[in-house]
Amino acid sequence: MLYTSTIRYRGELRSLDITVKSAGSFGKHFAPTWAMVMGYKKTGDSVLYREQYRDILEHNYVHVKHLADVARSEDIVLKCYCKAGDFCHRVILALYVQDIFKIEYGGEV
């Protein structure tokens, strides 16, 4: 199962930083670009952001599939710097994996 949380999550579940700022090598495959982040902050255009982020996910499909495979056997928390409840790519990713690979999204923790 997939969950989402802020970068401060320190719970028992395995977590994955998916930010452009601090993600590790695997998490970088799911990070937006700086241009996307700054563009969204400037315009608030969530439609454009979703389209650009979906392109990133489709380009990194093999890594998304690997994430789904791991999530089949253990719970994973997708983390970034956005506040809970704000428009955020961690939720877009969780819902994408849920839709494509039928991995349940359990919401914010």
Biopython code that builds the backbone (N, CA, C, O; Angstrom):
import numpy as np
from Bio.PDB.StructureBuilder import StructureBuilder

atoms = [
    (1, "MET", "N", (0.839, -1.171, 0.000)),
    (1, "MET", "CA", (0.000, 0.000, 0.000)),
    (1, "MET", "C", (0.887, 1.239, 0.000)),
    (1, "MET", "O", (1.985, 1.234, 0.558)),
    (2, "LEU", "N", (0.397, 2.293, -0.632)),
    (2, "LEU", "CA", (1.092, 3.575, -0.640)),
    (2, "LEU", "C", (0.395, 4.549, 0.287)),
    (2, "LEU", "O", (-0.830, 4.555, 0.406)),
    (3, "TYR", "N", (1.193, 5.368, 0.938)),
    (3, "TYR", "CA", (0.718, 6.470, 1.758)),
    (3, "TYR", "C", (1.499, 7.707, 1.341)),
    (3, "TYR", "O", (2.488, 7.619, 0.613)),
    (4, "THR", "N", (1.042, 8.852, 1.811)),
    (4, "THR", "CA", (1.765, 10.096, 1.566)),
    (4, "THR", "C", (1.914, 10.854, 2.876)),
    (4, "THR", "O", (1.129, 10.690, 3.809)),
    (5, "SER", "N", (2.969, 11.705, 2.916)),
    (5, "SER", "CA", (3.199, 12.519, 4.102)),
    (5, "SER", "C", (4.172, 13.639, 3.769)),
    (5, "SER", "O", (4.771, 13.682, 2.694)),
    (6, "THR", "N", (4.303, 14.533, 4.723)),
    (6, "THR", "CA", (5.302, 15.588, 4.571)),
    (6, "THR", "C", (6.690, 14.991, 4.772)),
    (6, "THR", "O", (6.839, 13.864, 5.244)),
    (7, "ILE", "N", (7.678, 15.755, 4.411)),
    (7, "ILE", "CA", (9.075, 15.303, 4.500)),
    (7, "ILE", "C", (9.458, 14.967, 5.940)),
    (7, "ILE", "O", (10.421, 14.233, 6.162)),
    (8, "ARG", "N", (8.729, 15.485, 6.912)),
    (8, "ARG", "CA", (9.052, 15.266, 8.323)),
    (8, "ARG", "C", (8.621, 13.890, 8.850)),
    (8, "ARG", "O", (8.891, 13.562, 10.005)),
    (9, "TYR", "N", (7.962, 13.094, 8.026)),
    (9, "TYR", "CA", (7.499, 11.784, 8.476)),
    (9, "TYR", "C", (8.687, 10.957, 8.967)),
    (9, "TYR", "O", (9.683, 10.797, 8.262)),
    (10, "ARG", "N", (8.563, 10.438, 10.184)),
    (10, "ARG", "CA", (9.613, 9.603, 10.773)),
    (10, "ARG", "C", (9.013, 8.341, 11.391)),
    (10, "ARG", "O", (9.576, 7.780, 12.331)),
    (11, "GLY", "N", (7.892, 7.904, 10.874)),
    (11, "GLY", "CA", (7.203, 6.736, 11.420)),
    (11, "GLY", "C", (7.894, 5.434, 11.088)),
    (11, "GLY", "O", (9.011, 5.413, 10.572)),
    (12, "GLU", "N", (7.215, 4.359, 11.392)),
    (12, "GLU", "CA", (7.767, 3.016, 11.237)),
    (12, "GLU", "C", (7.778, 2.521, 9.799)),
    (12, "GLU", "O", (8.568, 1.642, 9.453)),
    (13, "LEU", "N", (6.906, 3.076, 8.954)),
    (13, "LEU", "CA", (6.826, 2.597, 7.576)),
    (13, "LEU", "C", (8.022, 3.078, 6.751)),
    (13, "LEU", "O", (8.590, 4.139, 7.006)),
    (14, "ARG", "N", (8.378, 2.281, 5.773)),
    (14, "ARG", "CA", (9.435, 2.678, 4.839)),
    (14, "ARG", "C", (8.983, 3.940, 4.112)),
    (14, "ARG", "O", (7.818, 4.049, 3.730)),
    (15, "SER", "N", (9.890, 4.890, 3.918)),
    (15, "SER", "CA", (9.494, 6.125, 3.247)),
    (15, "SER", "C", (10.439, 6.425, 2.088)),
    (15, "SER", "O", (11.571, 5.944, 2.032)),
    (16, "LEU", "N", (9.928, 7.237, 1.169)),
    (16, "LEU", "CA", (10.684, 7.594, -0.023)),
    (16, "LEU", "C", (10.526, 9.091, -0.278)),
    (16, "LEU", "O", (9.426, 9.573, -0.551)),
    (17, "ASP", "N", (11.626, 9.810, -0.186)),
    (17, "ASP", "CA", (11.661, 11.235, -0.504)),
    (17, "ASP", "C", (11.578, 11.355, -2.029)),
    (17, "ASP", "O", (12.408, 10.793, -2.744)),
    (18, "ILE", "N", (10.581, 12.085, -2.520)),
    (18, "ILE", "CA", (10.398, 12.240, -3.973)),
    (18, "ILE", "C", (10.468, 13.720, -4.377)),
    (18, "ILE", "O", (9.764, 14.160, -5.286)),
    (19, "THR", "N", (11.322, 14.472, -3.691)),
    (19, "THR", "CA", (11.447, 15.903, -3.971)),
    (19, "THR", "C", (12.617, 16.198, -4.889)),
    (19, "THR", "O", (13.601, 15.460, -4.926)),
    (20, "VAL", "N", (12.493, 17.273, -5.617)),
    (20, "VAL", "CA", (13.591, 17.713, -6.468)),
    (20, "VAL", "C", (14.752, 18.206, -5.611)),
    (20, "VAL", "O", (15.902, 18.183, -6.051)),
    (21, "LYS", "N", (14.463, 18.644, -4.410)),
    (21, "LYS", "CA", (15.479, 19.222, -3.527)),
    (21, "LYS", "C", (16.366, 18.181, -2.851)),
    (21, "LYS", "O", (17.578, 18.375, -2.753)),
    (22, "SER", "N", (15.778, 17.076, -2.384)),
    (22, "SER", "CA", (16.568, 16.188, -1.524)),
    (22, "SER", "C", (16.403, 14.694, -1.778)),
    (22, "SER", "O", (16.914, 13.883, -1.006)),
    (23, "ALA", "N", (15.708, 14.316, -2.834)),
    (23, "ALA", "CA", (15.499, 12.890, -3.104)),
    (23, "ALA", "C", (16.809, 12.175, -3.393)),
    (23, "ALA", "O", (17.743, 12.753, -3.949)),
    (24, "GLY", "N", (16.856, 10.915, -3.007)),
    (24, "GLY", "CA", (17.985, 10.065, -3.346)),
    (24, "GLY", "C", (17.856, 9.575, -4.779)),
    (24, "GLY", "O", (16.991, 10.033, -5.526)),
    (25, "SER", "N", (18.710, 8.650, -5.153)),
    (25, "SER", "CA", (18.769, 8.215, -6.551)),
    (25, "SER", "C", (17.459, 7.612, -7.059)),
    (25, "SER", "O", (17.072, 7.880, -8.196)),
    (26, "PHE", "N", (16.765, 6.807, -6.250)),
    (26, "PHE", "CA", (15.506, 6.229, -6.712)),
    (26, "PHE", "C", (14.376, 7.259, -6.667)),
    (26, "PHE", "O", (13.565, 7.325, -7.590)),
    (27, "GLY", "N", (14.316, 8.047, -5.621)),
    (27, "GLY", "CA", (13.271, 9.048, -5.471)),
    (27, "GLY", "C", (13.305, 10.126, -6.538)),
    (27, "GLY", "O", (12.268, 10.706, -6.861)),
    (28, "LYS", "N", (14.483, 10.405, -7.092)),
    (28, "LYS", "CA", (14.613, 11.428, -8.150)),
    (28, "LYS", "C", (13.768, 11.101, -9.376)),
    (28, "LYS", "O", (13.386, 12.007, -10.118)),
    (29, "HIS", "N", (13.473, 9.831, -9.599)),
    (29, "HIS", "CA", (12.657, 9.446, -10.752)),
    (29, "HIS", "C", (11.225, 9.961, -10.636)),
    (29, "HIS", "O", (10.499, 10.009, -11.629)),
    (30, "PHE", "N", (10.820, 10.341, -9.436)),
    (30, "PHE", "CA", (9.451, 10.778, -9.187)),
    (30, "PHE", "C", (9.364, 12.258, -8.815)),
    (30, "PHE", "O", (8.290, 12.756, -8.479)),
    (31, "ALA", "N", (10.482, 12.947, -8.875)),
    (31, "ALA", "CA", (10.523, 14.362, -8.505)),
    (31, "ALA", "C", (10.103, 15.241, -9.682)),
    (31, "ALA", "O", (10.420, 14.939, -10.832)),
    (32, "PRO", "N", (9.390, 16.324, -9.392)),
    (32, "PRO", "CA", (9.119, 17.297, -10.450)),
    (32, "PRO", "C", (10.408, 18.048, -10.753)),
    (32, "PRO", "O", (11.389, 17.911, -10.022)),
    (33, "THR", "N", (10.418, 18.820, -11.796)),
    (33, "THR", "CA", (11.572, 19.667, -12.088)),
    (33, "THR", "C", (11.452, 20.966, -11.294)),
    (33, "THR", "O", (10.368, 21.322, -10.831)),
    (34, "TRP", "N", (12.576, 21.670, -11.141)),
    (34, "TRP", "CA", (12.518, 22.981, -10.489)),
    (34, "TRP", "C", (11.617, 23.923, -11.282)),
    (34, "TRP", "O", (10.880, 24.714, -10.694)),
    (35, "ALA", "N", (11.669, 23.846, -12.602)),
    (35, "ALA", "CA", (10.830, 24.719, -13.438)),
    (35, "ALA", "C", (9.346, 24.465, -13.154)),
    (35, "ALA", "O", (8.554, 25.407, -13.111)),
    (36, "MET", "N", (8.977, 23.230, -12.967)),
    (36, "MET", "CA", (7.580, 22.908, -12.646)),
    (36, "MET", "C", (7.188, 23.490, -11.293)),
    (36, "MET", "O", (6.133, 24.109, -11.156)),
    (37, "VAL", "N", (8.038, 23.288, -10.308)),
    (37, "VAL", "CA", (7.747, 23.767, -8.958)),
    (37, "VAL", "C", (7.598, 25.286, -8.961)),
    (37, "VAL", "O", (6.624, 25.821, -8.432)),
    (38, "MET", "N", (8.566, 25.973, -9.558)),
    (38, "MET", "CA", (8.528, 27.437, -9.572)),
    (38, "MET", "C", (7.376, 27.951, -10.436)),
    (38, "MET", "O", (6.748, 28.953, -10.093)),
    (39, "GLY", "N", (7.097, 27.283, -11.537)),
    (39, "GLY", "CA", (5.983, 27.673, -12.392)),
    (39, "GLY", "C", (4.656, 27.561, -11.664)),
    (39, "GLY", "O", (3.802, 28.440, -11.779)),
    (40, "TYR", "N", (4.482, 26.473, -10.909)),
    (40, "TYR", "CA", (3.250, 26.298, -10.154)),
    (40, "TYR", "C", (3.137, 27.355, -9.055)),
    (40, "TYR", "O", (2.062, 27.913, -8.835)),
    (41, "LYS", "N", (4.243, 27.626, -8.368)),
    (41, "LYS", "CA", (4.210, 28.644, -7.313)),
    (41, "LYS", "C", (3.849, 30.019, -7.881)),
    (41, "LYS", "O", (3.185, 30.820, -7.225)),
    (42, "LYS", "N", (4.294, 30.274, -9.098)),
    (42, "LYS", "CA", (4.035, 31.578, -9.731)),
    (42, "LYS", "C", (2.609, 31.677, -10.276)),
    (42, "LYS", "O", (1.954, 32.705, -10.103)),
    (43, "THR", "N", (2.125, 30.624, -10.929)),
    (43, "THR", "CA", (0.837, 30.707, -11.638)),
    (43, "THR", "C", (-0.302, 29.966, -10.957)),
    (43, "THR", "O", (-1.467, 30.323, -11.133)),
    (44, "GLY", "N", (0.024, 28.935, -10.176)),
    (44, "GLY", "CA", (-1.019, 28.111, -9.578)),
    (44, "GLY", "C", (-1.735, 27.226, -10.587)),
    (44, "GLY", "O", (-2.824, 26.722, -10.313)),
    (45, "ASP", "N", (-1.124, 27.035, -11.759)),
    (45, "ASP", "CA", (-1.744, 26.260, -12.835)),
    (45, "ASP", "C", (-1.561, 24.766, -12.579)),
    (45, "ASP", "O", (-0.570, 24.170, -13.001)),
    (46, "SER", "N", (-2.532, 24.169, -11.879)),
    (46, "SER", "CA", (-2.425, 22.752, -11.531)),
    (46, "SER", "C", (-2.650, 21.843, -12.734)),
    (46, "SER", "O", (-2.148, 20.719, -12.757)),
    (47, "VAL", "N", (-3.398, 22.311, -13.737)),
    (47, "VAL", "CA", (-3.636, 21.496, -14.930)),
    (47, "VAL", "C", (-2.328, 21.286, -15.683)),
    (47, "VAL", "O", (-2.000, 20.158, -16.051)),
    (48, "LEU", "N", (-1.587, 22.348, -15.913)),
    (48, "LEU", "CA", (-0.296, 22.247, -16.599)),
    (48, "LEU", "C", (0.670, 21.390, -15.784)),
    (48, "LEU", "O", (1.368, 20.538, -16.333)),
    (49, "TYR", "N", (0.704, 21.620, -14.481)),
    (49, "TYR", "CA", (1.594, 20.855, -13.609)),
    (49, "TYR", "C", (1.282, 19.366, -13.703)),
    (49, "TYR", "O", (2.196, 18.550, -13.829)),
    (50, "ARG", "N", (-0.004, 19.002, -13.642)),
    (50, "ARG", "CA", (-0.391, 17.588, -13.743)),
    (50, "ARG", "C", (0.056, 16.984, -15.066)),
    (50, "ARG", "O", (0.549, 15.857, -15.100)),
    (51, "GLU", "N", (-0.112, 17.728, -16.158)),
    (51, "GLU", "CA", (0.311, 17.232, -17.477)),
    (51, "GLU", "C", (1.812, 17.006, -17.511)),
    (51, "GLU", "O", (2.278, 15.973, -17.990)),
    (52, "GLN", "N", (2.571, 17.969, -17.003)),
    (52, "GLN", "CA", (4.028, 17.843, -16.992)),
    (52, "GLN", "C", (4.478, 16.699, -16.091)),
    (52, "GLN", "O", (5.406, 15.963, -16.426)),
    (53, "TYR", "N", (3.817, 16.555, -14.951)),
    (53, "TYR", "CA", (4.202, 15.489, -14.035)),
    (53, "TYR", "C", (3.841, 14.119, -14.599)),
    (53, "TYR", "O", (4.592, 13.157, -14.430)),
    (54, "ARG", "N", (2.715, 14.031, -15.256)),
    (54, "ARG", "CA", (2.338, 12.754, -15.885)),
    (54, "ARG", "C", (3.378, 12.373, -16.948)),
    (54, "ARG", "O", (3.711, 11.197, -17.093)),
    (55, "ASP", "N", (3.888, 13.359, -17.687)),
    (55, "ASP", "CA", (4.955, 13.089, -18.660)),
    (55, "ASP", "C", (6.180, 12.503, -17.963)),
    (55, "ASP", "O", (6.799, 11.572, -18.477)),
    (56, "ILE", "N", (6.532, 13.039, -16.805)),
    (56, "ILE", "CA", (7.671, 12.519, -16.037)),
    (56, "ILE", "C", (7.403, 11.064, -15.645)),
    (56, "ILE", "O", (8.278, 10.209, -15.784)),
    (57, "LEU", "N", (6.202, 10.789, -15.160)),
    (57, "LEU", "CA", (5.873, 9.426, -14.738)),
    (57, "LEU", "C", (5.888, 8.460, -15.914)),
    (57, "LEU", "O", (6.364, 7.333, -15.782)),
    (58, "GLU", "N", (5.377, 8.883, -17.048)),
    (58, "GLU", "CA", (5.381, 8.010, -18.226)),
    (58, "GLU", "C", (6.799, 7.787, -18.747)),
    (58, "GLU", "O", (7.127, 6.693, -19.206)),
    (59, "HIS", "N", (7.634, 8.813, -18.677)),
    (59, "HIS", "CA", (9.035, 8.681, -19.082)),
    (59, "HIS", "C", (9.783, 7.721, -18.144)),
    (59, "HIS", "O", (10.706, 7.023, -18.564)),
    (60, "ASN", "N", (9.378, 7.698, -16.891)),
    (60, "ASN", "CA", (10.027, 6.851, -15.880)),
    (60, "ASN", "C", (9.169, 5.634, -15.522)),
    (60, "ASN", "O", (9.196, 5.153, -14.389)),
    (61, "TYR", "N", (8.420, 5.152, -16.491)),
    (61, "TYR", "CA", (7.466, 4.069, -16.256)),
    (61, "TYR", "C", (8.115, 2.852, -15.600)),
    (61, "TYR", "O", (7.517, 2.251, -14.707)),
    (62, "VAL", "N", (9.290, 2.486, -16.010)),
    (62, "VAL", "CA", (9.959, 1.308, -15.446)),
    (62, "VAL", "C", (10.188, 1.491, -13.943)),
    (62, "VAL", "O", (10.094, 0.532, -13.177)),
    (63, "HIS", "N", (10.485, 2.713, -13.527)),
    (63, "HIS", "CA", (10.705, 2.995, -12.103)),
    (63, "HIS", "C", (9.375, 3.040, -11.347)),
    (63, "HIS", "O", (9.295, 2.611, -10.196)),
    (64, "VAL", "N", (8.346, 3.557, -11.992)),
    (64, "VAL", "CA", (7.011, 3.550, -11.388)),
    (64, "VAL", "C", (6.558, 2.102, -11.185)),
    (64, "VAL", "O", (5.993, 1.764, -10.146)),
    (65, "LYS", "N", (6.805, 1.266, -12.166)),
    (65, "LYS", "CA", (6.455, -0.153, -12.042)),
    (65, "LYS", "C", (7.214, -0.805, -10.891)),
    (65, "LYS", "O", (6.653, -1.610, -10.147)),
    (66, "HIS", "N", (8.490, -0.455, -10.750)),
    (66, "HIS", "CA", (9.283, -1.005, -9.644)),
    (66, "HIS", "C", (8.709, -0.539, -8.300)),
    (66, "HIS", "O", (8.612, -1.328, -7.360)),
    (67, "LEU", "N", (8.334, 0.731, -8.210)),
    (67, "LEU", "CA", (7.712, 1.243, -6.989)),
    (67, "LEU", "C", (6.443, 0.448, -6.680)),
    (67, "LEU", "O", (6.220, 0.061, -5.533)),
    (68, "ALA", "N", (5.627, 0.206, -7.678)),
    (68, "ALA", "CA", (4.399, -0.569, -7.491)),
    (68, "ALA", "C", (4.708, -1.993, -7.029)),
    (68, "ALA", "O", (4.031, -2.531, -6.154)),
    (69, "ASP", "N", (5.725, -2.588, -7.619)),
    (69, "ASP", "CA", (6.108, -3.947, -7.223)),
    (69, "ASP", "C", (6.520, -3.995, -5.752)),
    (69, "ASP", "O", (6.143, -4.916, -5.028)),
    (70, "VAL", "N", (7.287, -3.012, -5.318)),
    (70, "VAL", "CA", (7.704, -2.953, -3.911)),
    (70, "VAL", "C", (6.486, -2.730, -3.016)),
    (70, "VAL", "O", (6.364, -3.344, -1.956)),
    (71, "ALA", "N", (5.582, -1.843, -3.453)),
    (71, "ALA", "CA", (4.392, -1.525, -2.654)),
    (71, "ALA", "C", (3.423, -2.704, -2.544)),
    (71, "ALA", "O", (2.547, -2.707, -1.679)),
    (72, "ARG", "N", (3.574, -3.689, -3.404)),
    (72, "ARG", "CA", (2.752, -4.895, -3.281)),
    (72, "ARG", "C", (3.145, -5.708, -2.044)),
    (72, "ARG", "O", (2.317, -6.417, -1.472)),
    (73, "SER", "N", (4.400, -5.601, -1.642)),
    (73, "SER", "CA", (4.870, -6.422, -0.528)),
    (73, "SER", "C", (5.122, -5.637, 0.763)),
    (73, "SER", "O", (5.252, -6.232, 1.832)),
    (74, "GLU", "N", (5.191, -4.317, 0.670)),
    (74, "GLU", "CA", (5.379, -3.524, 1.891)),
    (74, "GLU", "C", (4.777, -2.131, 1.710)),
    (74, "GLU", "O", (4.665, -1.626, 0.593)),
    (75, "ASP", "N", (4.398, -1.529, 2.824)),
    (75, "ASP", "CA", (3.837, -0.187, 2.795)),
    (75, "ASP", "C", (4.957, 0.825, 2.576)),
    (75, "ASP", "O", (6.052, 0.688, 3.121)),
    (76, "ILE", "N", (4.662, 1.843, 1.771)),
    (76, "ILE", "CA", (5.635, 2.882, 1.472)),
    (76, "ILE", "C", (4.955, 4.245, 1.614)),
    (76, "ILE", "O", (3.829, 4.443, 1.158)),
    (77, "VAL", "N", (5.657, 5.169, 2.251)),
    (77, "VAL", "CA", (5.181, 6.538, 2.406)),
    (77, "VAL", "C", (5.957, 7.426, 1.438)),
    (77, "VAL", "O", (7.183, 7.507, 1.509)),
    (78, "LEU", "N", (5.235, 8.095, 0.532)),
    (78, "LEU", "CA", (5.834, 9.035, -0.406)),
    (78, "LEU", "C", (5.893, 10.398, 0.275)),
    (78, "LEU", "O", (4.869, 10.916, 0.721)),
    (79, "LYS", "N", (7.098, 10.986, 0.357)),
    (79, "LYS", "CA", (7.282, 12.215, 1.124)),
    (79, "LYS", "C", (7.743, 13.381, 0.255)),
    (79, "LYS", "O", (8.517, 13.216, -0.688)),
    (80, "CYS", "N", (7.240, 14.571, 0.607)),
    (80, "CYS", "CA", (7.760, 15.805, 0.014)),
    (80, "CYS", "C", (7.499, 16.962, 0.972)),
    (80, "CYS", "O", (7.005, 16.763, 2.081)),
    (81, "TYR", "N", (7.836, 18.174, 0.533)),
    (81, "TYR", "CA", (7.779, 19.343, 1.398)),
    (81, "TYR", "C", (6.415, 20.023, 1.446)),
    (81, "TYR", "O", (6.222, 20.926, 2.260)),
    (82, "CYS", "N", (5.474, 19.629, 0.614)),
    (82, "CYS", "CA", (4.150, 20.271, 0.605)),
    (82, "CYS", "C", (3.401, 19.976, 1.905)),
    (82, "CYS", "O", (3.579, 18.921, 2.514)),
    (83, "LYS", "N", (2.569, 20.918, 2.313)),
    (83, "LYS", "CA", (1.729, 20.720, 3.487)),
    (83, "LYS", "C", (0.633, 19.705, 3.162)),
    (83, "LYS", "O", (0.159, 19.626, 2.028)),
    (84, "ALA", "N", (0.245, 18.941, 4.163)),
    (84, "ALA", "CA", (-0.862, 17.994, 3.992)),
    (84, "ALA", "C", (-2.102, 18.759, 3.545)),
    (84, "ALA", "O", (-2.433, 19.804, 4.105)),
    (85, "GLY", "N", (-2.777, 18.234, 2.542)),
    (85, "GLY", "CA", (-3.982, 18.858, 2.031)),
    (85, "GLY", "C", (-3.765, 19.820, 0.878)),
    (85, "GLY", "O", (-4.716, 20.165, 0.178)),
    (86, "ASP", "N", (-2.526, 20.260, 0.666)),
    (86, "ASP", "CA", (-2.217, 21.131, -0.465)),
    (86, "ASP", "C", (-2.108, 20.310, -1.745)),
    (86, "ASP", "O", (-1.871, 19.103, -1.693)),
    (87, "PHE", "N", (-2.280, 20.958, -2.889)),
    (87, "PHE", "CA", (-2.024, 20.321, -4.176)),
    (87, "PHE", "C", (-0.573, 19.836, -4.157)),
    (87, "PHE", "O", (0.334, 20.589, -3.801)),
    (88, "CYS", "N", (-0.359, 18.564, -4.544)),
    (88, "CYS", "CA", (0.977, 17.996, -4.378)),
    (88, "CYS", "C", (1.219, 16.802, -5.303)),
    (88, "CYS", "O", (0.317, 16.005, -5.560)),
    (89, "HIS", "N", (2.448, 16.699, -5.792)),
    (89, "HIS", "CA", (2.800, 15.598, -6.685)),
    (89, "HIS", "C", (2.826, 14.252, -5.987)),
    (89, "HIS", "O", (2.665, 13.225, -6.648)),
    (90, "ARG", "N", (3.023, 14.218, -4.676)),
    (90, "ARG", "CA", (3.048, 12.909, -3.988)),
    (90, "ARG", "C", (1.686, 12.222, -4.099)),
    (90, "ARG", "O", (1.612, 10.999, -4.218)),
    (91, "VAL", "N", (0.622, 13.004, -4.060)),
    (91, "VAL", "CA", (-0.723, 12.440, -4.204)),
    (91, "VAL", "C", (-0.965, 12.042, -5.660)),
    (91, "VAL", "O", (-1.572, 11.005, -5.929)),
    (92, "ILE", "N", (-0.493, 12.865, -6.597)),
    (92, "ILE", "CA", (-0.631, 12.527, -8.017)),
    (92, "ILE", "C", (0.056, 11.184, -8.289)),
    (92, "ILE", "O", (-0.500, 10.329, -8.978)),
    (93, "LEU", "N", (1.254, 11.005, -7.752)),
    (93, "LEU", "CA", (1.990, 9.746, -7.940)),
    (93, "LEU", "C", (1.237, 8.578, -7.309)),
    (93, "LEU", "O", (1.078, 7.532, -7.938)),
    (94, "ALA", "N", (0.779, 8.747, -6.088)),
    (94, "ALA", "CA", (0.062, 7.657, -5.407)),
    (94, "ALA", "C", (-1.188, 7.251, -6.186)),
    (94, "ALA", "O", (-1.469, 6.061, -6.334)),
    (95, "LEU", "N", (-1.932, 8.227, -6.679)),
    (95, "LEU", "CA", (-3.148, 7.923, -7.442)),
    (95, "LEU", "C", (-2.827, 7.306, -8.797)),
    (95, "LEU", "O", (-3.569, 6.450, -9.281)),
    (96, "TYR", "N", (-1.727, 7.733, -9.411)),
    (96, "TYR", "CA", (-1.281, 7.159, -10.686)),
    (96, "TYR", "C", (-0.955, 5.675, -10.498)),
    (96, "TYR", "O", (-1.391, 4.829, -11.279)),
    (97, "VAL", "N", (-0.190, 5.376, -9.459)),
    (97, "VAL", "CA", (0.169, 3.976, -9.182)),
    (97, "VAL", "C", (-1.090, 3.168, -8.852)),
    (97, "VAL", "O", (-1.219, 2.017, -9.270)),
    (98, "GLN", "N", (-1.995, 3.760, -8.119)),
    (98, "GLN", "CA", (-3.249, 3.079, -7.802)),
    (98, "GLN", "C", (-4.037, 2.766, -9.073)),
    (98, "GLN", "O", (-4.531, 1.652, -9.244)),
    (99, "ASP", "N", (-4.153, 3.743, -9.955)),
    (99, "ASP", "CA", (-4.928, 3.557, -11.185)),
    (99, "ASP", "C", (-4.279, 2.566, -12.146)),
    (99, "ASP", "O", (-4.963, 1.706, -12.700)),
    (100, "ILE", "N", (-2.980, 2.676, -12.347)),
    (100, "ILE", "CA", (-2.283, 1.855, -13.340)),
    (100, "ILE", "C", (-1.992, 0.447, -12.819)),
    (100, "ILE", "O", (-2.154, -0.531, -13.548)),
    (101, "PHE", "N", (-1.565, 0.343, -11.566)),
    (101, "PHE", "CA", (-1.097, -0.939, -11.041)),
    (101, "PHE", "C", (-1.997, -1.530, -9.959)),
    (101, "PHE", "O", (-1.698, -2.587, -9.404)),
    (102, "LYS", "N", (-3.093, -0.847, -9.665)),
    (102, "LYS", "CA", (-4.069, -1.324, -8.678)),
    (102, "LYS", "C", (-3.459, -1.508, -7.288)),
    (102, "LYS", "O", (-3.820, -2.431, -6.558)),
    (103, "ILE", "N", (-2.528, -0.616, -6.932)),
    (103, "ILE", "CA", (-1.944, -0.585, -5.598)),
    (103, "ILE", "C", (-2.759, 0.414, -4.774)),
    (103, "ILE", "O", (-2.923, 1.564, -5.181)),
    (104, "GLU", "N", (-3.257, -0.008, -3.650)),
    (104, "GLU", "CA", (-4.136, 0.855, -2.847)),
    (104, "GLU", "C", (-3.378, 2.060, -2.292)),
    (104, "GLU", "O", (-2.244, 1.944, -1.827)),
    (105, "TYR", "N", (-4.037, 3.220, -2.354)),
    (105, "TYR", "CA", (-3.516, 4.437, -1.745)),
    (105, "TYR", "C", (-4.270, 4.653, -0.440)),
    (105, "TYR", "O", (-5.492, 4.804, -0.441)),
    (106, "GLY", "N", (-3.549, 4.669, 0.662)),
    (106, "GLY", "CA", (-4.162, 4.782, 1.992)),
    (106, "GLY", "C", (-4.264, 6.181, 2.540)),
    (106, "GLY", "O", (-4.681, 6.361, 3.684)),
    (107, "GLY", "N", (-3.893, 7.190, 1.751)),
    (107, "GLY", "CA", (-4.004, 8.583, 2.188)),
    (107, "GLY", "C", (-2.788, 9.067, 2.954)),
    (107, "GLY", "O", (-1.730, 8.437, 2.951)),
    (108, "GLU", "N", (-2.970, 10.203, 3.611)),
    (108, "GLU", "CA", (-1.891, 10.834, 4.378)),
    (108, "GLU", "C", (-1.689, 10.134, 5.715)),
    (108, "GLU", "O", (-2.654, 9.691, 6.337)),
    (109, "VAL", "N", (-0.452, 10.033, 6.154)),
    (109, "VAL", "CA", (-0.131, 9.529, 7.497)),
    (109, "VAL", "C", (0.611, 10.600, 8.256)),
    (109, "VAL", "O", (0.980, 10.393, 9.412)),
]
sb = StructureBuilder()
sb.init_structure("model")
sb.init_model(0)
sb.init_chain("A")
sb.init_seg("    ")
for serial, (resi, resn, name, xyz) in enumerate(atoms, 1):
    if name == "N":
        sb.init_residue(resn, " ", resi, " ")
    sb.init_atom(name, np.array(xyz, "f"), 0.0, 1.0, " ", f" {name:<3s}", serial, name[0])
structure = sb.get_structure()
